[in-house]
């Protein structure tokens, strides 16, 4: 029998030593998706009946009367969720876990605890280690707006990452501060509260969701510059220089308001070129009640 050379033995030993490191490598797809009034059929029916009766509904009457989703609509959204194939999805405008599970079956959920039909939360692929954290209540401005949802991935390990999903006040996507405009005033009140959360982070983190603010608006006192300073210059927009695309042909948005902001070194594990907007097929937009937002995602390699 031929004895293995010392070089062969050394290479085999090196391979054995490398196996744990290779096995520990993990690519994770992180996404955010505003699902536009994703509420249960029961909530829709109750709100519709209230609107018809002239009572006060849980939903705006234009939503209750014109935007009720069918089983086919839920199935279409679930199909896009399957194509997205994300490990973690930050969700906005979702009523509760049961409703979220109709679009993202097989996931675990962390949701904010507001009684309002628009909650913020996370869908987490089974098998990932995570911990649901308390809601970030300051963003709600005393219950008037939506809370922040906070999630810790890989708690207690070197990969530990803190995520906050947000859905900031709408109606001020491009405007500078205008004291006479209520929406812009509320958005501006939320910004320093978001800044406080960013400043308090000591490890890897991300803030993601529907910011209702265009980063390309050129406002020097706006979202990204303010948070960038709060993060000590260590905060990155995952989109980078990627060009904007509407969710379907004919949608008339000039820029995106759904963002993935990576900080605390998380940007260093972003897979280059992995940022993506997952658009809808025109035929599906015509046929189904999808969402006026489409998912955006990025890949991380730990």
C-alpha positions in Angstrom: 0.0 0.0 0.0 1.3 3.5 -0.9 1.7 5.7 2.0 0.3 9.2 1.7 2.8 12.0 1.3 3.3 14.5 4.1 1.9 17.2 1.7 -1.3 15.2 1.2 -1.7 14.7 5.0 -1.2 18.4 5.5 -3.7 19.4 2.9 -6.3 16.9 4.2 -5.8 18.3 7.7 -6.1 21.8 6.5 -9.4 20.9 4.7 -10.7 19.4 8.0 -9.9 22.6 9.8 -11.6 24.7 7.2 -14.8 22.7 7.2 -16.4 24.4 10.2 -15.6 27.8 8.8 -17.2 26.9 5.4 -20.2 25.3 7.1 -20.6 28.4 9.2 -20.8 30.7 6.1 -24.4 31.9 5.5 -26.0 34.0 2.8 -29.2 35.7 4.0 -31.7 37.6 1.9 -33.2 40.6 3.7 -36.3 42.3 2.2 -38.9 44.9 2.9 -42.4 45.0 1.5 -45.4 47.2 2.1 -48.4 45.0 1.4 -51.0 47.8 1.2 -53.9 47.3 3.6 -53.3 43.5 4.1 -56.2 42.8 6.4 -58.3 39.8 7.1 -61.5 39.1 5.1 -63.5 39.5 8.3 -62.0 43.0 8.9 -62.8 43.9 5.3 -66.4 42.7 5.6 -67.0 44.5 8.9 -65.6 47.7 7.6 -67.6 47.5 4.4 -70.8 47.0 6.3 -70.0 49.9 8.5 -69.4 52.2 5.5 -72.7 51.2 3.9 -74.5 51.8 7.2 -72.9 55.2 7.7 -71.1 54.0 10.9 -67.4 54.5 11.7 -65.3 51.7 10.1 -61.9 50.4 11.1 -60.7 51.0 7.5 -61.1 54.0 5.3 -64.2 53.5 3.2 -62.4 53.7 -0.1 -60.3 50.8 1.1 -63.2 48.8 2.5 -65.5 49.3 -0.5 -63.0 49.2 -3.4 -59.9 47.3 -2.3 -61.2 44.1 -0.7 -58.9 41.1 -1.6 -60.1 37.8 -2.8 -58.5 34.4 -2.2 -57.0 34.7 -5.7 -55.4 38.0 -4.7 -53.8 36.4 -1.6 -52.6 33.5 -3.7 -51.0 35.9 -6.2 -49.2 37.8 -3.4 -48.1 34.4 -2.0 -46.6 33.5 -5.4 -44.6 36.7 -5.4 -43.4 36.0 -1.9 -42.2 32.6 -3.0 -40.3 34.1 -5.9 -38.8 36.7 -3.5 -37.5 33.8 -1.4 -36.3 36.0 1.4 -35.0 34.8 4.8 -36.4 37.9 6.6 -39.1 40.2 5.3 -39.9 43.5 7.0 -43.6 44.1 6.4 -45.8 47.2 6.6 -49.6 47.6 6.5 -50.3 44.1 7.8 -53.1 43.5 10.3 -51.7 40.6 12.2 -49.7 37.3 12.1 -52.6 35.3 10.7 -53.1 37.7 7.8 -49.4 37.8 7.1 -49.3 33.9 7.1 -51.7 33.9 4.1 -48.9 35.6 2.0 -45.9 34.1 3.7 -46.8 30.6 4.9 -44.2 28.7 6.8 -42.6 31.8 8.3 -42.4 32.9 11.9 -43.6 36.4 12.8 -42.8 39.4 15.0 -45.5 42.0 14.8 -46.2 45.3 16.5 -49.0 45.2 19.0 -51.2 48.1 17.8 -54.9 47.6 17.6 -55.0 49.5 14.4 -55.3 47.4 11.2 -51.9 48.6 10.0 -49.1 47.0 11.9 -45.4 46.7 11.1 -43.5 43.5 11.6 -41.1 40.8 10.4 -41.5 37.4 8.7 -38.6 35.1 9.6 -37.8 31.9 7.8 -38.1 28.8 10.0 -34.7 27.6 11.2 -33.2 31.1 11.7 -32.4 32.0 15.3 -34.2 35.2 16.3 -35.8 37.1 19.2 -38.8 39.5 19.0 -38.0 42.7 20.8 -40.4 45.2 22.4 -42.1 47.6 20.0 -40.2 50.9 19.5 -43.1 53.1 20.8 -41.6 56.6 20.3 -42.1 56.4 16.5 -45.9 56.2 17.1 -46.0 59.7 18.6 -48.3 58.8 21.5 -50.3 56.2 19.5 -51.1 58.5 16.5 -48.8 56.8 14.1 -47.2 53.4 13.5 -44.7 51.8 15.9 -41.3 50.4 15.0 -40.9 46.6 15.0 -37.5 45.4 16.4 -36.0 42.0 15.8 -32.7 40.5 16.8 -31.2 37.9 14.5 -28.7 35.3 15.7 -28.9 36.5 19.3 -25.9 35.9 21.5 -23.6 35.0 18.6 -20.9 36.8 16.7 -23.5 37.3 13.9 -26.0 39.1 16.1 -27.8 41.7 14.1 -30.5 44.1 15.2 -33.2 45.1 12.7 -35.9 47.8 13.0 -38.8 47.8 10.5 -40.5 51.2 10.1 -43.5 52.8 8.4 -43.1 56.5 8.8 -45.8 59.2 8.2 -47.0 59.5 4.6 -47.5 62.7 2.7 -44.1 64.2 2.9 -42.0 62.2 0.4 -40.3 65.2 -1.2 -41.1 68.2 0.9 -38.7 70.2 3.1 -40.0 71.0 6.6 -43.3 73.0 6.4 -44.7 74.0 9.8 -48.1 74.5 8.3 -48.3 71.0 6.8 -49.4 68.4 9.4 -47.9 65.4 7.6 -44.4 67.0 7.2 -44.5 68.1 10.8 -45.2 64.6 12.0 -42.6 63.1 9.8 -40.1 65.6 11.1 -41.0 64.6 14.7 -40.3 61.0 13.9 -36.9 61.6 12.4 -35.0 62.5 15.6 -36.7 59.5 17.3 -35.3 57.3 14.6 -32.0 59.0 15.0 -32.0 58.2 18.7 -32.5 54.5 18.0 -29.6 54.5 15.4 -27.3 56.3 17.8 -28.0 53.7 20.5 -26.9 50.7 18.4 -23.5 49.1 19.3 -23.4 46.2 16.8 -24.6 45.4 13.3 -28.0 46.7 12.5 -30.4 47.8 9.8 -33.3 50.2 9.5 -35.6 49.1 6.8 -39.2 49.7 5.5 -41.4 52.3 4.1 -39.8 55.6 5.1 -42.3 57.7 2.9 -39.3 59.7 1.9 -37.3 59.8 -1.3 -33.6 59.7 -0.7 -33.0 61.4 -4.0 -34.9 64.5 -3.0 -31.7 66.4 -2.4 -32.8 67.7 1.1 -29.5 68.3 3.0 -31.5 68.0 6.3 -33.3 64.9 5.1 -33.4 61.2 6.0 -30.2 59.7 4.9 -27.9 62.6 5.8 -29.4 62.9 9.3 -29.2 59.2 10.0 -25.7 59.0 8.5 -24.5 61.6 11.0 -26.2 59.8 13.9 -24.4 56.6 12.9 -21.1 58.4 12.9 -20.8 58.2 9.1 -21.3 54.4 9.2 -24.7 54.0 7.5 -25.2 52.9 3.9 -28.2 52.8 1.6 -28.2 49.3 0.2 -29.5 50.6 -3.2 -26.4 52.5 -3.7 -26.3 53.8 -7.3 -28.9 51.2 -8.5 -31.4 52.8 -10.9 -35.0 53.1 -9.8 -37.7 51.0 -11.5 -41.4 51.2 -10.9 -43.2 48.2 -9.6 -45.0 47.7 -13.0 -44.9 49.6 -16.4 -47.1 52.6 -16.1 -46.7 53.2 -12.4 -45.8 56.9 -12.2 -43.4 57.1 -9.2 -40.3 59.1 -9.7 -38.3 57.4 -7.0 -38.5 54.8 -4.2 -39.6 55.4 -0.6 -38.9 51.8 0.6 -35.3 51.6 1.8 -32.8 49.2 3.3 -30.2 51.2 5.4 -27.3 49.1 6.8 -25.1 50.2 9.7 -22.7 49.1 12.4 -20.6 47.2 9.9 -23.5 45.3 8.3 -22.8 47.0 5.1 -19.4 45.2 4.9 -21.2 41.8 4.6 -23.5 43.0 1.8 -23.1 41.0 -1.4 -22.0 43.4 -4.1 -24.7 44.0 -6.7 -27.4 42.0 -4.8 -29.8 44.9 -4.2 -33.0 44.2 -6.2 -36.5 45.6 -6.7 -38.8 42.7 -7.4 -41.4 44.0 -9.9 -44.8 42.7 -10.8 -46.0 41.4 -14.2 -48.4 43.8 -15.9 -50.9 41.0 -16.5 -51.0 40.2 -12.7 -51.4 43.9 -11.8 -54.5 44.0 -14.1 -55.9 40.7 -12.8 -55.2 40.8 -9.1 -55.2 43.2 -6.1 -51.5 43.2 -5.4 -49.9 46.2 -3.7 -48.8 49.7 -4.7 -45.4 48.8 -3.3 -43.2 45.9 -4.5 -40.5 44.1 -2.4 -36.9 45.3 -2.4 -34.1 43.1 -1.1 -30.4 42.7 -0.5 -28.2 39.7 0.2 -25.8 39.5 3.2 -23.0 37.0 3.5 -22.0 36.4 7.1 
